[in-house]
Every structure is written in structure tokens, then in C-alpha cells.
Amino acid sequence: MAAVAALYGEFKALGVEVLSLSTDSRFVHKIWQEQELSKMVEGGVPFPMLSDAGGKIGTVYGVYDAAAGVDIRGRFIIDPDFVVRAMEVLTPEVGRNPAELIRQVKAFQHVAKTGEVTPSGWEPGQVTLKPGPALVGKVWEVWKP
């Protein structure tokens, strides 16, 4: 979460709203913010830290572990129409990559704007593909991994 907070300005520049969610109470979030997060990122986490008491939201997104009573760490890209476009769920011992999250947001925004599709590892300015019958059997001519 601190890594996302450190890049929050970049997310905001992309028009992205960041929310964090856990089964911890707002009081735990407040202490965590004051005692740890504010020491990792100047000013602490600048986006809302929401409480999912009982795991109702985590259940909807398939990340609530009822036996442990916690939401498993994950991240979701939800478009302006509230469609989940991407999700990544990892066990706690491996951190997520906020740079990859930003890359994916840029790719989804490009796709929504142009109707083109982005190949694996696409970065802004790189080759995109225009889906359609003319592309069938010719992707290799346009895109090289």
C-alpha cells in the first residue's frame, strides 16, 4: 500500500481513484497510518482506507478468507462503468508491483479510447493491434515479443 501511496500523484494524473480495503477497523487503520505508514510515505497514505468488517465486500470480489477472517491481498482495476477489468491476488509473502498496475491502467485507457488492443508488455507509444479479419494470421507481421 505504501508503494501505491508513493505513486499516488501518477494515479491521480491518470484519473484513477485509489481505495484500500481490509477487514481491520477504522481505528486500526488510524493507528497503522500514524505509527507506520506515515513513516514510509511522507504524509501517510493519501487515499481512503476502508473497513470491510465481516468481509462482505471481500466476499463479493472473491478475496475474503472466512476461516482467517481477513481479505486476502489483491488489487482490482474497475473501469468507469464499474466493470472489473483486471485483478491480481497474491499471498502476503509476495508484494504487488504498482508500476505494472500503472502500465495496465494506461493500456486499458488506450483500449477504451481507440478500440485497439495491446500486446503483452505493451507500453504507451509501442505497437498496438487493430482487431478484425485483416489481422487474422498476420499478427506476426505487426508484433514481435
BANU-595480 format. One record per residue (C-alpha): x, z, y negated. Coordinates in steps of 0.25 Angstrom, whole numbers, plus 5000, padded with zeros to 4 digits. Layout:
% BANU-595480
XZY;...
//
This chain:
% BANU-595480
500050005000;501150034990;501749894993;500449834989;500349924977;501749874973;501249734973;499849764967;500149684954;500349564962;499049584970;498349604957;498949474951;498249404963;496949464960;496949554972;496349694973;497049794982;496349904988;496950004998;496050085008;496350195018;495550305025;496350405016;495450475006;495650444991;496350584990;497350535000;497550404992;497750484979;498850574985;499550454992;499550384979;500050494971;501050544982;501650414988;501050284983;501350314968;502850334972;502850204979;502250114969;502250154954;500850204950;500450204965;499450114972;498750034961;497549994969;496350074975;496650154987;495250164994;494850275005;494150225017;493650355023;493150335037;493750195038;492550115034;493250005027;494350005037;493349985048;492749865041;494149805040;494549845054;495749935050;495050075052;495650155063;494550255067;495450335076;496450355066;495450365054;496250265046;496250125041;497450045047;498349985036;497949845033;497649745021;496649645018;496449535009;495049515005;494649394996;493749404984;492549374993;492849495002;493349415014;494549475021;495649365021;496749445027;497049575034;498249645039;498249775047;499549835051;499849975058;500550075048;501950055052;502049915046;501749885032;501049775026;501649665017;501049655003;501849535000;501149465011;499749515006;500049454993;500449324999;499149325007;498349354995;498949234988;498749145000;497249185001;497049164986;497749024987;496848984998;495549034991;496048954978;496448824985;495848814999;497148785004;497748875016;499148945016;500048935028;500749055034;501649125024;501149045012;501649084998;501049034985;501648894982;501848854996;501148745004;499648775007;498748695017;497548615013;496548635025;495848515030;495848405040;497048335033;497948455037;497648455052;498948425059;499748415047;499948565043;501448545047;501648435036;501248535026;501648675030;502948715037;503048865041;
//
